[in-house]
Amino acid sequence: MKTILSLFVLCMAFSASTFSQSISENGCGTPPSEAQLDRISDFISKGMPKAKGTAGMDSIPVTIHIVGKTNGTGYYELERLFPMLCKTNADFAPTNFYFYVVWPIHYINNDNYYEHDFFDGQQMMAANNDANTVNIYFVQDPAGNCGYYSPAMDAVAIGKNCAAPNSTTLTHELGHFFDLPHTFSGWENGNTPATPENVARTGPNANCNTRGDRFCDTDADYVGNRWNCPYSGAPLTDPLGVPFRPDSSLYMSYTDDACMSRFSPQQMAVMQNNLASRPNLLNFSYPSFAALDTPNVAYPVPLMYSNDRTIRWNPVPGAQYYLVQLATQSVPSLYRERWLTASTSVQVTSQLFDNVNFYAYITPLNGKNLCTPKTRRQLFTFTNALGVNDVLSNANVEVVPNPAASSTELRVDDNFKGNYTVYLMNMAGQIVNQQQVNFSSSNKVATIATSELSNGIYTIRVAGDKGSIVKKLVVQH
């Protein structure tokens, strides 16, 4: 379980030997390689002979890496991640691409990666990429840009401030991942091509298959910096004097997010062909789509007692993970704690005040179903009073040895059958150790290491399917 305490599209692609400066604040300087442009020209001129690897929708595995500071703060928020992935899938639906999450989401705590230059970015990807998936890293500052695709590492980095739920940043970067250049190819970083693309798409003046982005179904585009739509900049004319405005609808252009809505048919064919050349992405075992029901909360209803600071719910069929958020009723949008867990319970560690109302939000997730979450919002009141759980009130629980030196054993009886989390907390209420345990008739013991702990009094809290119980432990070396 991972506990998390608490806009516009730009990119930067680079190779191992070529790094370019951004053209504006958080800009993009992604000059395509000649080899890439030659591939596109050849593919289009041959009539796009292999435009699809499979007949239907291709499911593409994605590994999410969320990078924080070394001290474990600054993470990209999960409540923004899943809606953005949902939008990205909508953007790619005409291409017949569907991106699904491969669990778990990876958290990396490293200041050098959180705000990195290109060298540290490549180190980050080399050290953490998962094979046979599309690796996406969410960081604070990806080399001074909004994001980039690294051909050398075959991975994408996105600035968390450029990853709002309605952003097309990721869509743009994944276009680069699947071999698309900018629509304004050749005009990056203030450059002017020696022989620009003409406006003509057909006839003797058409050079769209040999200039610009090499696509003849994307209009000529000379604007290599950010622009508002409709285009209102300096008048544009091609070398033959034909006036034009760039197309604001294409994801690979540089216009505003709200204007972008499509890939062209030829762009989609190139991406499909590129995917067909990546069988490692198509051989992954992926989950089926599951319609997820709203979770039923088992506790707290309606009170959370001071000796049982857990949130528990019944498992939802088809759910692989759960996003859990805690907020006060007075400010329901400001989360005090967040969890992403495969379990059906979480332990609240933030400070709670007597007789104050809180909301617990529980959202089931499936790697292929991120768009229609059914969230349970459970209102409860925290009380400093001690509660008694009927199921475990007569349970036999031993901590042996106690006092403990190097380790101790938590021994339970058959009342505890099921899934539990065993927490070890110091006198300040901080969790110093925790583990997931499935107690059964054949497994009634959890071993707790104590050799690295300071001498003192600790609390063991066992919380799970049938409630919770608390025991005291003395550590004495």
Buried (B, 14 or more C-beta within 10 A) or exposed (E): BBBBEEBBBBBBBBEEEEBBEBBEEBBBBBBBEEEBBEBBBEBBEEEBEEBBBEEEEBBBBBBBBBBBBEEEEBBBBBBBBBBBBBBBBEBBEEBBBBBBBBBBBBBBBBBBBBBBEBEBBBBBBEEBBBEBBBBBBBBBBBBBBBBBBBBBBEBBBBBBBBBBBEBBBBBBBBBBBBBBBBBBBBBBBEEEBEEBBBBBBEEEBBBBBEBBBBBBBBBBBBBBBBBEBEBEEEEBEBBEEEEBBBBBBBBBBBBBBEBBEBBBBBBBBBBBBBBBEBEEBBEEEBBEBBEBBBBEBBBBEEEBBEBBBBBBBEBBEBBBBBBBBBBBEEEBEEBBBBBBBBBBBBBBBBEBEEEEEBBBBBBBBBBBBBEEBBBBBBBBBBBEEEBEBEEBEEBEBEBEBBBBEEEBBBEBBEBBBBBBBBBBBBEEEEBBBBBBBEBEEEEBEBEBEBEEBEEEEBBBBBBBBBBBBBBEBBBEE
